[in-house]
Amino acid sequence: MVRCGGTENQEAEDEFHRTAQASWVQRMFTSLFSDSALFNTREGRAGKVHNFMLGLNLNTSIPFSPITEVMSHAAPPEEEVDAVTDPDEFDRIYEPLDVKSKKIHVVDSGLTYNLPYPLILRPQRGVDLIISFDFSARPSDSSPPFKELLLAEKWARMNKLPFPKIDPKVFDREGLKECYVFKPKKGEKNCPTVIHFVLVNINFRKFKAPGVPRETEKEKELADFDIFDDPESPFSTFNFQYSNEAFIRLHDLMEFNTLNNLEVIKEAIKDCIVSRKENPSGLSLPFSLSEIPKKKFRRDPHLKPWNHLGNDK
């Protein structure tokens, strides 16, 4: 019995050391990727590839939207876009690709802002409704969930693209919700409605399906979790492996949040259909393809060329 007890104690001690070692390794990687000055630079976060544009003459002549002309690189008026954390997020948005360097850095476009709106905001697409899911990190579960959406709005304004006004004060008025709806102003044409789903665990804690309460302790335990306030950070971007439980929780949470707001989505679709019927002229774009070359990107004629190989100054 004594030897058996010693074996159990030894196994417990070995398990303790393995757990401590694993925790130390995890803390080391978290510290490395979160706090390292290297990963706060472009060189530390981006891959370097051969420049496929090397030696070419690049000329920006067509704006993002051929319907409206981009007259200058000036930021939109302050009253048009609510302030975000950094006023210079898009400081180099109009900087053309370097055609002199042999290699260039390739980065995830989500580093600019973590929502793929540019892909669908071209007015040629005629989009009426955007349903977006924001999985970006926040300081805590109770933090306002509009940082990336405000950046998307500012980007749209800078490119003269229709976008609904994002009012961050809705968070103070209505609190944290599973989704928010932002509609265009009355009479505003070619502007989409945005349904913005955020990563939040509210009703999912109590209901396993919309209107169906959780009953067993197992069901309640599965749904009782925080996303950003959990000290273990099970859903962090810096995790290289996710447990089955973490995957199931996140998957089921977003499925529930979507189904729980199905009527919100249906109502938005109905409103878009009504708007289309009331404004049939909005079905066709107000320009022909032959007009596109005429809509040049206007630049200051006194500026020097961006990228002629002989221009080293």
C-alpha positions as CSV (number, residue, x, y, z in Angstrom):
1,M,0.0,0.0,0.0
2,V,2.9,2.4,0.8
3,R,4.5,1.8,-2.6
4,C,1.2,2.2,-4.4
5,G,0.7,5.5,-2.6
6,G,4.2,6.6,-3.5
7,T,3.5,5.8,-7.2
8,E,0.3,7.8,-7.1
9,N,2.2,10.8,-5.6
10,Q,4.9,10.5,-8.2
11,E,2.3,10.4,-11.0
12,A,0.6,13.4,-9.6
13,E,3.9,15.3,-9.3
14,D,4.8,14.4,-12.9
15,E,1.4,15.6,-14.1
16,F,1.9,18.9,-12.2
17,H,5.2,19.5,-13.9
18,R,3.8,18.7,-17.3
19,T,0.9,21.1,-16.8
20,A,3.3,23.8,-15.5
21,Q,5.6,23.3,-18.4
22,A,2.7,23.5,-20.9
23,S,1.4,26.7,-19.2
24,W,4.9,28.2,-19.3
25,V,5.2,27.5,-23.0
26,Q,1.8,29.0,-23.7
27,R,2.7,32.1,-21.7
28,M,6.0,32.4,-23.6
29,F,4.3,32.3,-27.0
30,T,1.6,34.7,-25.9
31,S,4.2,37.1,-24.6
32,L,6.3,36.7,-27.8
33,F,3.5,37.4,-30.2
34,S,1.6,40.0,-28.1
35,D,4.4,42.2,-26.6
36,S,7.4,41.7,-29.0
37,A,8.5,44.9,-30.7
38,L,9.3,42.8,-33.8
39,F,5.7,41.8,-34.3
40,N,4.6,45.5,-34.0
41,T,6.5,46.2,-37.3
42,R,5.6,45.4,-40.9
43,E,8.8,43.3,-41.1
44,G,7.7,41.2,-38.1
45,R,4.1,40.5,-39.3
46,A,4.4,40.3,-43.1
47,G,5.9,37.9,-45.6
48,K,8.3,39.2,-48.2
49,V,7.8,38.1,-51.8
50,H,9.3,39.1,-55.2
51,N,7.7,42.2,-56.5
52,F,5.5,41.1,-59.4
53,M,5.1,44.8,-60.5
54,L,8.9,45.5,-60.6
55,G,9.8,47.9,-63.5
56,L,6.2,48.6,-64.6
57,N,4.7,52.1,-64.9
58,L,1.8,52.4,-62.6
59,N,-0.9,55.0,-63.1
60,T,-4.1,55.3,-61.0
61,S,-6.7,56.5,-63.4
62,I,-10.0,54.9,-62.2
63,P,-11.3,55.5,-58.7
64,F,-12.8,52.7,-56.6
65,S,-16.2,53.9,-57.7
66,P,-16.5,55.0,-61.4
67,I,-19.8,56.6,-60.6
68,T,-18.3,59.3,-58.4
69,E,-15.0,61.1,-58.9
70,V,-12.4,61.1,-56.2
71,M,-11.4,64.8,-56.3
72,S,-8.7,64.7,-53.7
73,H,-7.0,62.5,-51.0
74,A,-8.6,64.6,-48.2
75,A,-10.3,62.8,-45.3
76,P,-14.1,63.2,-45.0
77,P,-15.4,65.9,-42.7
78,E,-15.4,65.0,-39.0
79,E,-19.2,65.3,-38.8
80,E,-19.6,62.6,-41.4
81,V,-17.7,59.9,-39.6
82,D,-17.5,59.3,-35.9
83,A,-14.0,59.3,-34.4
84,V,-12.1,56.0,-34.0
85,T,-9.0,55.2,-32.0
86,D,-6.4,56.4,-34.4
87,P,-7.2,59.4,-36.7
88,D,-4.5,58.3,-39.2
89,E,-5.8,54.7,-39.9
90,F,-5.9,55.4,-43.6
91,D,-3.0,57.8,-43.8
92,R,-1.3,56.0,-46.7
93,I,-4.5,54.6,-48.3
94,Y,-3.8,56.2,-51.7
95,E,-0.1,55.3,-51.8
96,P,0.5,53.3,-55.0
97,L,2.4,50.0,-55.1
98,D,6.2,50.3,-55.1
99,V,7.5,49.3,-58.5
100,K,11.2,49.9,-57.7
101,S,11.9,47.5,-54.9
102,K,12.8,44.0,-55.8
103,K,10.7,42.6,-52.9
104,I,7.5,43.8,-51.2
105,H,5.7,42.9,-48.0
106,V,2.4,41.1,-48.4
107,V,0.0,41.5,-45.5
108,D,-3.5,40.5,-44.5
109,S,-5.9,43.3,-45.5
110,G,-7.6,42.8,-42.2
111,L,-4.8,44.7,-40.6
112,T,-6.4,47.9,-42.1
113,Y,-9.8,46.9,-40.8
114,N,-11.2,43.5,-40.1
115,L,-14.3,43.5,-42.3
116,P,-14.4,42.6,-46.0
117,Y,-16.7,45.5,-47.1
118,P,-14.5,46.7,-50.1
119,L,-15.4,43.5,-52.0
120,I,-19.1,44.3,-52.1
121,L,-19.2,48.1,-51.8
122,R,-18.5,48.8,-55.5
123,P,-21.8,50.4,-56.7
124,Q,-21.7,48.3,-59.8
125,R,-22.8,45.4,-57.6
126,G,-26.0,47.2,-56.6
127,V,-26.0,45.6,-53.1
128,D,-29.2,46.4,-51.0
129,L,-28.4,44.5,-47.8
130,I,-25.2,43.5,-46.1
131,I,-25.2,40.9,-43.3
132,S,-21.8,41.0,-41.7
133,F,-20.4,38.9,-38.8
134,D,-17.6,40.6,-36.8
135,F,-15.3,38.2,-35.0
136,S,-12.7,40.9,-34.1
137,A,-11.2,40.9,-30.7
138,R,-12.5,43.4,-28.1
139,P,-11.0,44.4,-24.7
140,S,-13.9,42.7,-22.9
141,D,-17.3,41.0,-23.6
142,S,-19.0,44.3,-22.5
143,S,-17.0,46.6,-24.8
144,P,-18.7,48.4,-27.7
145,P,-18.5,46.3,-30.8
146,F,-18.3,49.0,-33.5
147,K,-14.6,49.7,-33.9
148,E,-14.2,47.8,-37.2
149,L,-17.5,48.9,-38.6
150,L,-16.6,52.6,-37.9
151,L,-13.4,52.0,-39.9
152,A,-15.4,50.5,-42.7
153,E,-17.7,53.6,-42.7
154,K,-14.7,56.0,-42.8
155,W,-13.1,54.0,-45.7
156,A,-16.4,54.2,-47.6
157,R,-16.7,57.9,-47.1
158,M,-13.1,58.4,-48.3
159,N,-13.8,56.5,-51.5
160,K,-17.1,58.3,-52.0
161,L,-19.2,55.1,-51.6
162,P,-22.7,55.0,-50.2
163,F,-22.7,53.7,-46.6
164,P,-25.2,54.0,-43.8
165,K,-24.4,56.3,-40.9
166,I,-23.0,54.2,-38.0
167,D,-24.1,55.7,-34.7
168,P,-21.9,54.2,-31.9
169,K,-24.3,55.8,-29.4
170,V,-26.8,53.1,-30.1
171,F,-24.7,51.0,-27.7
172,D,-25.5,53.5,-24.9
173,R,-29.2,53.5,-25.8
174,E,-29.8,49.9,-26.4
175,G,-26.9,48.1,-24.7
176,L,-25.1,45.1,-26.0
177,K,-27.1,43.0,-28.5
178,E,-26.5,40.1,-30.8
179,C,-27.0,42.3,-33.9
180,Y,-27.6,45.9,-34.9
181,V,-29.3,47.3,-38.0
182,F,-28.0,50.4,-39.7
183,K,-30.3,51.8,-42.4
184,P,-29.7,54.5,-45.0
185,K,-31.3,57.9,-44.5
186,K,-34.7,58.5,-46.0
187,G,-34.3,59.3,-49.7
188,E,-30.6,58.2,-49.8
189,K,-30.1,56.2,-53.0
190,N,-27.8,53.2,-53.7
191,C,-27.0,52.9,-50.0
192,P,-27.1,49.4,-48.5
193,T,-28.6,48.4,-45.1
194,V,-26.1,46.8,-42.8
195,I,-27.1,44.1,-40.3
196,H,-24.1,43.8,-38.0
197,F,-23.8,40.6,-36.0
198,V,-21.2,40.7,-33.1
199,L,-19.5,38.1,-31.1
200,V,-21.5,38.0,-27.8
201,N,-23.0,35.4,-25.5
202,I,-26.3,36.7,-24.1
203,N,-29.4,34.6,-24.8
204,F,-27.4,31.6,-25.8
205,R,-26.6,31.1,-22.1
206,K,-30.3,30.4,-21.3
207,F,-31.7,29.0,-24.5
208,K,-30.4,26.0,-26.6
209,A,-32.6,27.2,-29.5
210,P,-34.7,30.3,-30.0
211,G,-37.5,30.0,-27.4
212,V,-36.3,26.6,-26.1
213,P,-34.8,26.9,-22.6
214,R,-31.8,24.9,-21.4
215,E,-32.8,22.2,-18.9
216,T,-29.9,19.9,-18.0
217,E,-26.8,21.0,-16.1
218,K,-24.7,19.8,-19.1
219,E,-26.6,22.1,-21.5
220,K,-26.2,25.0,-19.1
221,E,-22.5,24.3,-18.5
222,L,-21.8,24.2,-22.2
223,A,-23.3,27.6,-22.8
224,D,-21.9,29.3,-19.7
225,F,-18.7,30.9,-21.0
226,D,-17.1,34.3,-21.7
227,I,-15.4,35.1,-25.0
228,F,-13.0,37.9,-24.2
229,D,-13.1,38.0,-20.4
230,D,-12.0,34.4,-20.0
231,P,-8.5,34.6,-18.5
232,E,-7.5,31.4,-20.5
233,S,-8.4,33.2,-23.8
234,P,-9.6,30.0,-25.5
235,F,-10.7,31.8,-28.6
236,S,-7.6,34.0,-29.0
237,T,-6.1,34.5,-32.5
238,F,-2.8,33.5,-31.0
239,N,-3.9,30.0,-30.2
240,F,-2.5,27.5,-32.6
241,Q,-4.9,24.7,-31.6
242,Y,-8.5,24.9,-30.5
243,S,-10.3,22.2,-28.4
244,N,-13.4,20.5,-29.7
245,E,-15.3,22.2,-26.9
246,A,-14.1,25.7,-27.9
247,F,-15.1,25.0,-31.6
248,I,-18.5,23.7,-30.7
249,R,-19.2,26.6,-28.4
250,L,-18.3,29.2,-30.9
251,H,-20.1,27.4,-33.8
252,D,-23.3,26.9,-31.8
253,L,-23.3,30.4,-30.4
254,M,-23.2,32.1,-33.8
255,E,-25.8,29.7,-35.2
256,F,-28.1,30.5,-32.3
257,N,-27.5,34.3,-32.6
258,T,-28.3,34.2,-36.3
259,L,-31.5,32.1,-35.9
260,N,-32.6,34.2,-32.9
261,N,-32.6,37.3,-35.2
262,L,-34.1,35.6,-38.2
263,E,-37.1,38.0,-38.1
264,V,-34.8,41.0,-38.1
265,I,-33.2,39.7,-41.3
266,K,-36.6,39.0,-42.9
267,E,-37.8,42.5,-42.1
268,A,-34.7,44.0,-43.6
269,I,-35.2,42.0,-46.8
270,K,-38.8,43.1,-47.0
271,D,-37.7,46.8,-46.6
272,C,-35.2,46.4,-49.4
273,I,-37.8,44.9,-51.7
274,V,-40.2,47.8,-51.0
275,S,-37.4,50.2,-51.7
276,R,-36.6,48.6,-55.0
277,K,-40.3,48.8,-56.0
278,E,-40.6,52.5,-55.0
279,N,-37.3,53.4,-56.8
280,P,-37.1,51.3,-59.9
281,S,-34.5,53.7,-61.4
282,G,-32.1,52.4,-58.8
283,L,-32.0,49.1,-60.6
284,S,-29.7,50.5,-63.3
285,L,-26.5,52.3,-62.7
286,P,-26.3,55.9,-63.7
287,F,-23.5,55.5,-66.2
288,S,-22.5,53.5,-69.2
289,L,-19.4,51.5,-69.6
290,S,-18.2,53.9,-72.3
291,E,-18.1,56.7,-69.7
292,I,-15.7,54.9,-67.4
293,P,-12.4,56.1,-69.1
294,K,-13.6,59.7,-68.8
295,K,-13.8,59.5,-65.0
296,K,-10.1,59.9,-64.3
297,F,-8.5,60.0,-60.9
298,R,-7.8,63.8,-60.6
299,R,-4.3,64.6,-59.3
300,D,-2.4,67.8,-58.7
301,P,-0.6,68.5,-62.1
302,H,2.4,69.9,-60.2
303,L,3.1,66.7,-58.4
304,K,6.0,64.6,-59.7
305,P,5.3,61.1,-61.1
306,W,4.9,58.4,-58.5
307,N,7.0,55.6,-59.9
308,H,9.1,56.3,-63.0
309,L,12.2,54.3,-62.6
310,G,14.4,57.3,-63.3
311,N,12.8,59.4,-60.7
312,D,14.9,58.8,-57.6
313,K,14.1,62.1,-55.9
